[in-house]
Structures are given as C-alpha cells and as structure tokens.
Amino acid sequence: MLNKEQDIFNVLFEAVSEGVIVVDDQQKIVSINSSIEKMFGYEKDELVHEKLNILIPKNYHAGHGDHFKSFLNKKEKRQMGKGRHLYGARKNGDIFPLEAGLNPFKIYGKTFIMALIIDVSERKKAEEELIHWANIFNESLNEIYIFNSDTYKFINVNLGAQKNIGYDLTELKSLTPLDIKPDYTEAQFRKKVQPLLEKKEDKLIFETVHLRKNGTKYPVEIHLQLSTFNGKEVFVA
C-alpha cells in the first residue's frame, strides 16, 4: 500500500517547483519531492518513514506537536506562514525561515497532510535590510526630504526633519520644497535643479533658509541628488 501511495505522490509532486512534504496523521513522512531534498540537504530515503520533527529546529519541537494536533482537528487549509514565524532545520544544522501551506486530504481511507514549503531566506534578508535602512532614514539627525521630480510634492520626510520643520508627514505630503523655501520662486527652483535633471551634475550643494510651520526661519545647507523610487525619478535632499 505504501509503495502505491508513493508512486502517486511522486508523479504529482515533481511537477511543482515548491518543496512538497506529505505526512500521515502520526507526523510520519510518507513522501517528498526533489525540491525538499535540495532545500533541506537530505536524500529521499533519509526522510521517508522519519518523523517530521527531523526537519524542525529542536527548540520548536514541543510547540509543533500541539499545532499539528490542532490542525488535524480543524482539517482546513492554512495559508503559508499565516500568523506564525516558521523555521526549518537543514541536515547540516542550518536554521532557515520558511512558509508552509498545509492541506489535509484522504486517500485509501487514510488521512494525510500535504505541506507546500518555500524557503524565504532571501526575502527575509531583503526585508531586514529595508527595515535597517528605514531606521537609519528616520533616526538620522540630518533632515532628509524625498520629493517628486515633476510635481515637487513630498513623498517621504524623516522624523528629524518633521520635528524641526514642525509639520507631520501627512501635512508635508501636501506641500513642496517651495512651501518651506521662502527665498525661491518656482521658476528659480526649477532652474536650480535643472542640471540634475539633465544629468549635467550628480549632486548640488547650496545654502538657503527653511521656513517652519510656526513662521520662524533657520539656515540650511542643501545636498540635492536625483534618485529613483518605485521606478520614478525623485529628488533626495
């Protein structure tokens, strides 16, 4: 019976790119596809008949059993990684983040769980880098303004600038640099930034004054560059 089940599983699961693991209601691994072998570093015969815990970090073993029993009782599909941070354990001991979509089904009168596994290491790394740079952006003591290269509307402004200028981000998104630079008309400012738009200059440095929400002014040195945001050109000051 087990060989017959594995033959069916093998044909179906090698057709998908995600890692596929099938376990029975006792959490014993019945079948895996080649993506799982590559992801976890095991050969198929090292995993089939083993308990699913072999692929789970040891410090998660205790909680995993309760989650598995709860899932079997509900017998409903679960979105990948919904509400939980999931991790896998490779054969070499490496721990990595993953997403797992769980799908219960019955065949030959027996209950099985099919798990679709995705290694999200690169995505998690990218997310962490984004958070890191976002923190640097917001925690910088320098004022940082990002604004549209056509309309000049502010797109983002860091916390240091918001605190000093006196406007919150919602207010600033309805303003442009001209609203806080009383020494410039629109024509003057467009002429000022033209060398960046024409790619004649990589960076402009100039001095001016900023106008706070409360009407007070303070001197600033501007470092202005052209960059991209969501595929569009923006100014970063």
N, C-alpha and C positions, 0 to 999 in steps of 0.2 A: 504493500500500500504506500509506504513512504517513498519508494523509488518512483512510483506512478505520480505521486504528488510533485516530486522534484522535477520530473520531466515537464510537467505542465508549467510549473513556475519558471523553469529555465527559459523556455521559449518566449514567455510573456515578458519577463523582466530584463532580458538582454536587449529588448527593443527600446528601452528608455535610458536616458543619459543620467538620471538621478541614481543615487545609491538605493537599492531596494533590499530590505530585510523582511523575511516572513518568519514569525514565531508562532508557536501554538499557545494554548491558554495556560501553559505552565512556564511560559517565557523561554522555552527551548527553541533555538534557531533551527528552522526547517530548511530554509534556502536563502541564498544571497545572490546578487549579480556581480559581474566583474568590477563595476564601479565601487562597490563596497570593498572588494579586495584591494583596489588601488588606494582608496580613501583611508582604510584602517591598517593596511600593511600586512594582512593575513592572507593565506591561501584558503580556498573554499573549504577544504577538508579539515582545516584547523578550527573552523567556526561552526559548521553544521553539527548538530547534536549538543553544542555547548549552550550554556545559559546566556541570555542577553547581557547579563552583568559584565561579561568579558569585554564588552565594548563601552562600558560606562565607567567613568572615574570612580575609584573606591569610595571617596567621600560623598558620593551621590547614591551609593547602593541602598542605604537604609530608606531614604525617601522614595526611591524608584519603585519599590515593591508596592507601596500604598497607592502611588499614582497609577500603576498598571492595573491593580485590582479595581480602582475607581473607574478607570476607562472601560474595563470589561463589563462592569455592571451597567454603565450607561449605553455602551455599544453604539456610539455615534462617531462620525468622522470628526477629526480635530484638525484645525488649521495648523500649518507648520509653525512651531515655536510660539503659539499663541499663549501669551500671559506667563511664559517661563523662559529663563535663560538655560539653554541646553548645551551640554558638552559631551564630546566623545573622547575615548582613550585609544590611541593607536597602539599597535603591537610594541613599538619602541618606547612607549611610555609617554609620548607627547599628548597633551590635552588640547583640544581644539573646539571652537564653537560651532554649533550646527543647528539646523532647523529640521524638524521631523514631523511629517504629516502622517497621522495614524488612521488606518482604515480597517475596520473589522469585516470579516466575511466568513462564510461557511462553505465547506466543500467535503463531500463524502460524510456529511453529518458532523464534522468536526469544526470547531471554531479556531480561526487564525486571525492574526493581526499583521497587516502589511504596513511597513513603515517606509516612506519615501524620505531619504536623507540627503541634505545638501550641506556641504562644507562652506561655511560663511566666514572663514578666517580672513580673507582679503577684504570682504565688505566691512567686517568689524574693525579691521585695521584702518580702513579709509574713514569710517565713522569716528574713530578715536582721534584721528589726525584732524578731522574737521572740528571736533569739539575743542581740541588743543588750540587750533588757530583762532577759533571763535573766542576762546578765553583770553588769548593774547590780545585780540582786537578790542574786546570790551575792557580789559584790565589795563590797557596802555594809558599812561599819564598824558601822552600826546593826544590832541584832538584828531580824530580820523573821520573824514566825510567821504561817502561814496555817492556820486550823483550821475544822472543820465547825461550822456554826451550831446543829446539833441534838445531835450526839454529843460535840462539842468535840475529837474526835480530830484531831491534827495532820495536815495534808495535805502541807505543804511548809515547810521551815525553811532559811533561808540559812546559808551557811558560817560567817559571823561569829557567828551565834547558836549553831551547833553547837559551835564552838570554845570559846565562853565558857561554855556550859551543861554541856559535857562529854559529851553524848550525840551519837551519829551519827544520820543521818536515819532509818535503819531502826528504831532504838530509839525515836526520837521519834514515829514513826507509830503506835506502840502506846500513846502517852501522850496526856494532855490538859493544858491550862494549869493545871489543879488539881494536877497532879503536880509542877509547878515553882513553884507559888504557895502556900506553906505558910500564908499569912495568910488564905486564903479557903476556906470550905466550899463545896460545890456550890450550896447554896441562896443563899449570899451572892453567889457569882459570877453565877448566873442573874439575880438581882435587879439586879446591877451592869450587865449587858449588855442588860436588857430595853428601855431607852429606844431602843437602836439597832434592835432587832427590831420595835418598834412605830413606828419611823420618827419618833420624837419628837426624836431627836438625830441629827446627821450624824457626829459624832465624840465620843469620850470620851477625856479625858486624866486620868490618875490615877497616883499613886505607890504602889509596893508593893516587895516583895523577891522575887528569884528564888532557887530552890534548885538548886545544881549537883548533878551526879551524885555528886561526891565528898563531898557533905554541907555544903559551905560556902554561904554566902548573900551576895548583893550587892544593893544598892538599884537600882531601875529606875524610869523614868518611862514609862508605857504610853500610846501613842496608838492607840486602837482604833477601827476602822471596819468597816462592813458592805460586802461586795462580792459579786461573783458569780464562780463558777469552774465551767466545764462546765455552765452553766445552773442551778447551785445556789447558794444563799446561803452565803457563808463569812465568817469574821471575818479581818481582816488587822490584826496588831498590830506 
